[in-house]
Amino acid sequence: MRSIEEIEKECEERMKKALETTVSDLSGIRTGRASPALVEKIEVEVYGGKYKIQELATISVPEPRLLIISPWDKSTISAIEKAILKSPLGLTPTTDGNVIKLPFPPLSEERRRDILKIVARRIEEGKVAVRHIRRTANEELEKLEEEGEASEDEVFRAKERVQKLTDKYVELLNEAQKSKEKEILEV
């Protein structure tokens, strides 16, 4: 059976992972400014398999509203273009045969509102994950008490610490949401 300290440590590690995953997801949401994170994970079907754009090309940002994708193998250009067109980004790539240019038009007010809803949904998913981790930790702590491995007071204090961790990570998710919303609303 695991100790209270081990349960708390794993709880914090899992909450940290949930936060990192959510923040990583947010980085892929379009804001009106070009960012390699928006396209690097798009899957491209080439060479009889699926590869992420970042595995096939260099992605650069020569100006705030333009991405340049330079494939290492020029034969993958059309497959990368198709993958970008199929993605939910709503962007139209252009090519000159050597590189793919991806211009980012300014976001309309309606599109900004849609993106804010997506951000809110992703943040809520992150909070649900953190709360699920709290519930799992609390169930493990209760088992320790039932089996006589820990006293009622020890478990009570451990649950308070787990709640403090939960509050901390929910607040960090709220901060990530505010930061992303500010980025989206910037004109």
VEXDREN-2710 file (C-alpha; in Angstrom, 1 decimal):
% VEXDREN-2710
k/r/px/py/pz
1/MET/0.0/0.0/0.0
2/ARG/1.3/3.5/-0.8
3/SER/1.9/6.2/1.8
4/ILE/0.1/9.5/2.1
5/GLU/3.2/11.3/0.8
6/GLU/3.3/9.0/-2.3
7/ILE/-0.4/9.6/-3.0
8/GLU/0.0/13.4/-2.7
9/LYS/3.2/13.4/-4.8
10/GLU/1.5/11.4/-7.6
11/CYS/-1.5/13.7/-7.4
12/GLU/0.5/16.8/-7.9
13/GLU/2.5/15.2/-10.8
14/ARG/-0.7/14.2/-12.5
15/MET/-2.3/17.7/-12.0
16/LYS/0.9/19.3/-13.4
17/LYS/0.6/17.0/-16.5
18/ALA/-3.1/17.9/-16.9
19/LEU/-2.1/21.7/-16.8
20/GLU/0.7/21.2/-19.3
21/THR/-1.5/19.2/-21.7
22/THR/-4.2/21.9/-21.6
23/VAL/-1.7/24.7/-22.1
24/SER/-0.2/22.8/-25.0
25/ASP/-3.7/22.4/-26.5
26/LEU/-4.3/26.1/-26.2
27/SER/-1.0/26.9/-28.1
28/GLY/-2.6/25.2/-31.1
29/ILE/-5.6/27.5/-31.1
30/ARG/-5.4/30.3/-33.7
31/THR/-5.2/33.9/-32.5
32/GLY/-4.7/36.0/-35.6
33/ARG/-0.9/35.9/-35.2
34/ALA/1.2/33.3/-36.9
35/SER/2.7/30.6/-34.7
36/PRO/4.4/27.4/-35.6
37/ALA/2.4/25.6/-32.9
38/LEU/-0.7/26.1/-34.9
39/VAL/0.5/23.7/-37.7
40/GLU/3.3/21.6/-36.4
41/LYS/1.1/18.8/-35.1
42/ILE/-1.1/18.6/-38.3
43/GLU/-0.8/15.1/-39.6
44/VAL/0.2/14.6/-43.2
45/GLU/-0.2/11.3/-45.2
46/VAL/3.1/10.7/-47.0
47/TYR/5.5/7.8/-47.5
48/GLY/2.7/5.3/-46.7
49/GLY/2.2/6.7/-43.2
50/LYS/1.1/9.7/-41.1
51/TYR/3.7/12.3/-40.1
52/LYS/3.4/15.6/-38.3
53/ILE/4.4/18.7/-40.3
54/GLN/7.2/19.4/-37.8
55/GLU/8.7/16.0/-38.8
56/LEU/8.6/16.9/-42.5
57/ALA/9.6/20.6/-42.6
58/THR/11.0/23.7/-41.0
59/ILE/8.4/26.2/-39.9
60/SER/9.4/29.8/-39.7
61/VAL/7.6/33.1/-38.9
62/PRO/9.1/35.9/-41.1
63/GLU/6.4/38.3/-40.1
64/PRO/3.5/38.4/-37.6
65/ARG/0.8/37.2/-40.0
66/LEU/2.8/34.7/-42.1
67/LEU/4.2/31.2/-41.7
68/ILE/6.6/29.7/-44.1
69/ILE/6.8/25.9/-44.2
70/SER/9.9/24.6/-46.0
71/PRO/9.7/20.8/-46.5
72/TRP/12.9/18.9/-46.6
73/ASP/11.6/16.7/-49.4
74/LYS/9.9/18.9/-52.0
75/SER/7.7/15.9/-53.1
76/THR/5.7/16.3/-49.8
77/ILE/4.6/19.8/-50.6
78/SER/1.2/18.9/-52.1
79/ALA/0.4/16.4/-49.2
80/ILE/1.3/19.1/-46.6
81/GLU/-1.0/21.6/-48.5
82/LYS/-3.9/19.1/-48.5
83/ALA/-3.4/18.4/-44.8
84/ILE/-3.5/22.2/-44.0
85/LEU/-6.6/22.6/-46.1
86/LYS/-8.4/19.7/-44.3
87/SER/-7.4/21.1/-40.8
88/PRO/-9.9/23.2/-38.8
89/LEU/-7.6/26.3/-39.1
90/GLY/-9.5/27.7/-42.1
91/LEU/-6.3/28.8/-43.8
92/THR/-5.4/28.6/-47.5
93/PRO/-1.8/27.8/-48.2
94/THR/0.0/29.0/-51.4
95/THR/3.2/27.5/-52.8
96/ASP/5.9/28.5/-55.2
97/GLY/7.2/24.9/-55.6
98/ASN/9.8/25.2/-52.8
99/VAL/8.0/26.5/-49.8
100/ILE/4.4/26.8/-48.5
101/LYS/3.3/30.2/-47.5
102/LEU/0.5/30.4/-45.0
103/PRO/-1.0/33.9/-44.6
104/PHE/-3.1/34.7/-41.5
105/PRO/-5.9/37.1/-42.2
106/PRO/-7.1/39.2/-39.3
107/LEU/-9.9/37.4/-37.3
108/SER/-13.4/38.6/-37.6
109/GLU/-15.4/39.4/-34.4
110/GLU/-17.6/36.4/-34.9
111/ARG/-14.5/34.1/-35.3
112/ARG/-12.9/35.5/-32.2
113/ARG/-16.1/34.7/-30.2
114/ASP/-16.0/31.1/-31.6
115/ILE/-12.4/30.8/-30.6
116/LEU/-13.1/32.1/-27.1
117/LYS/-15.7/29.3/-26.7
118/ILE/-13.2/26.7/-27.8
119/VAL/-10.7/28.1/-25.3
120/ALA/-13.3/28.0/-22.5
121/ARG/-14.2/24.4/-23.4
122/ARG/-10.5/23.2/-23.3
123/ILE/-10.0/25.0/-20.0
124/GLU/-13.1/23.3/-18.5
125/GLU/-11.8/19.9/-19.7
126/GLY/-8.5/20.6/-17.9
127/LYS/-10.4/21.5/-14.7
128/VAL/-12.4/18.3/-15.0
129/ALA/-9.2/16.4/-15.3
130/VAL/-7.7/18.1/-12.2
131/ARG/-10.9/17.4/-10.2
132/HIS/-10.9/13.7/-11.3
133/ILE/-7.3/13.4/-10.1
134/ARG/-8.4/15.0/-6.7
135/ARG/-11.2/12.4/-6.4
136/THR/-8.9/9.5/-7.2
137/ALA/-6.4/10.7/-4.6
138/ASN/-9.1/11.2/-2.0
139/GLU/-10.4/7.6/-2.6
140/GLU/-6.9/6.2/-2.1
141/LEU/-6.5/8.2/1.1
142/GLU/-9.9/6.9/2.4
143/LYS/-8.7/3.3/1.6
144/LEU/-5.6/3.9/3.8
145/GLU/-7.9/5.0/6.6
146/GLU/-10.2/2.0/6.2
147/GLU/-7.3/-0.4/6.2
148/GLY/-5.8/1.1/9.3
149/GLU/-2.7/2.4/7.5
150/ALA/-3.5/6.0/8.4
151/SER/-5.5/7.8/11.1
152/GLU/-8.6/9.8/10.5
153/ASP/-6.7/13.1/11.3
154/GLU/-3.8/12.2/8.9
155/VAL/-6.3/11.5/6.1
156/PHE/-8.2/14.7/6.8
157/ARG/-5.0/16.8/6.7
158/ALA/-3.9/15.0/3.5
159/LYS/-7.3/15.7/1.9
160/GLU/-6.9/19.4/2.8
161/ARG/-3.5/19.4/1.1
162/VAL/-4.9/17.7/-2.0
163/GLN/-7.7/20.3/-2.1
164/LYS/-5.0/23.1/-1.9
165/LEU/-3.3/21.5/-4.9
166/THR/-6.6/21.3/-6.8
167/ASP/-7.2/25.0/-6.1
168/LYS/-3.7/25.9/-7.2
169/TYR/-4.0/24.1/-10.5
170/VAL/-7.5/25.3/-11.2
171/GLU/-6.2/28.9/-10.7
172/LEU/-3.3/28.2/-13.0
173/LEU/-5.8/27.0/-15.7
174/ASN/-7.8/30.2/-15.1
175/GLU/-4.7/32.3/-15.7
176/ALA/-3.9/30.3/-18.9
177/GLN/-7.4/31.1/-20.1
178/LYS/-7.2/34.8/-19.3
179/SER/-3.8/35.0/-21.1
180/LYS/-5.2/33.2/-24.2
181/GLU/-8.3/35.3/-24.3
182/LYS/-6.2/38.5/-24.1
183/GLU/-4.1/37.1/-27.1
184/ILE/-7.2/36.4/-29.1
185/LEU/-8.8/39.7/-28.4
186/GLU/-5.7/41.7/-29.4
187/VAL/-6.3/43.3/-32.7
END
